[in-house]
Amino acid sequence: MEFDILEPDRLAYYVKTSERSEKKEDYHLRERSYGSFQRTFSLPAGIDADKVEASFDNGVLKVRMPKTAEAREKERKIDIKAA
């Protein structure tokens, strides 16, 4: 899996598929998936593009997008009132 920041506000990831084979005493496993794909999405405003991190584990893609200092300063708390 490969990640690229195309522009300051666009993130793309590329996946190339492969084949896996596992042979044990009591079974034989073969998985095949061919081809590749690309996904691109816009980063939200206030994200520090230089600090974007991604990890892929057990089929789950996690993308960490920390806010810039300016965006953290603009955070505000919203009080929830009972009906």
VEXBANU-828471 format. One record per residue (C-alpha): chain; x, y, z; residue in one letter; residue number from 1. Coordinates in pm, whole numbers, always signed. Example, Ala and Ser with C-alpha at 12.3 -4.5 7.8 and 13.67 -1.06 7.14 Angstrom:
<rs>
> ch x y z aa i
> A +1230 -450 +780 a 1
> A +1367 -106 +714 s 2
</rs>
This chain:
<rs>
> ch x y z aa i
> A +0 +0 +0 m 1
> A +132 +341 -91 e 2
> A +16 +687 +21 f 3
> A +65 +1023 -148 d 4
> A -45 +1372 -60 i 5
> A -137 +1505 -402 l 6
> A -211 +1861 -298 e 7
> A -226 +2021 +47 p 8
> A -585 +1901 +81 d 9
> A -594 +1568 -111 r 10
> A -474 +1225 +3 l 11
> A -449 +923 -226 a 12
> A -370 +562 -155 y 13
> A -284 +286 -397 y 14
> A -322 -87 -344 v 15
> A -173 -363 -556 k 16
> A -325 -702 -497 t 17
> A -137 -1029 -475 s 18
> A -152 -1402 -418 e 19
> A -94 -1589 -94 r 20
> A -51 -1960 -41 s 21
> A -25 -2152 +283 e 22
> A +20 -2527 +310 k 23
> A -12 -2716 +638 k 24
> A -48 -3082 +727 e 25
> A -426 -3081 +737 d 26
> A -516 -2805 +489 y 27
> A -403 -2600 +192 h 28
> A -504 -2233 +164 l 29
> A -471 -2025 -150 r 30
> A -599 -1670 -183 e 31
> A -587 -1484 -510 r 32
> A -674 -1128 -580 s 33
> A -547 -952 -887 y 34
> A -536 -595 -1000 g 35
> A -495 -265 -825 s 36
> A -705 +31 -725 f 37
> A -666 +388 -610 q 38
> A -878 +597 -376 r 39
> A -850 +971 -331 t 40
> A -1023 +1186 -74 f 41
> A -1012 +1545 +45 s 42
> A -853 +1629 +375 l 43
> A -1072 +1839 +605 p 44
> A -978 +2203 +662 a 45
> A -740 +2261 +951 g 46
> A -538 +1940 +905 i 47
> A -159 +1945 +920 d 48
> A -80 +1755 +596 a 49
> A +286 +1707 +694 d 50
> A +185 +1501 +997 k 51
> A -72 +1269 +838 v 52
> A +5 +906 +928 e 53
> A -148 +582 +806 a 54
> A -133 +219 +912 s 55
> A -283 -97 +769 f 56
> A -338 -394 +1001 d 57
> A -563 -701 +959 n 58
> A -746 -542 +667 g 59
> A -818 -216 +853 v 60
> A -679 +112 +721 l 61
> A -630 +378 +990 k 62
> A -545 +734 +891 v 63
> A -441 +980 +1162 r 64
> A -490 +1345 +1066 m 65
> A -379 +1584 +1342 p 66
> A -518 +1936 +1346 k 67
> A -302 +2243 +1299 t 68
> A -239 +2470 +1598 a 69
> A -475 +2729 +1448 e 70
> A -754 +2474 +1415 a 71
> A -708 +2359 +1777 r 72
> A -739 +2721 +1894 e 73
> A -1073 +2755 +1717 k 74
> A -1224 +2450 +1892 e 75
> A -1519 +2525 +2109 r 76
> A -1737 +2325 +2340 k 77
> A -2110 +2302 +2279 i 78
> A -2333 +2261 +2582 d 79
> A -2607 +2003 +2551 i 80
> A -2934 +2096 +2718 k 81
> A -3193 +1846 +2831 a 82
> A -3526 +1863 +2649 a 83
</rs>
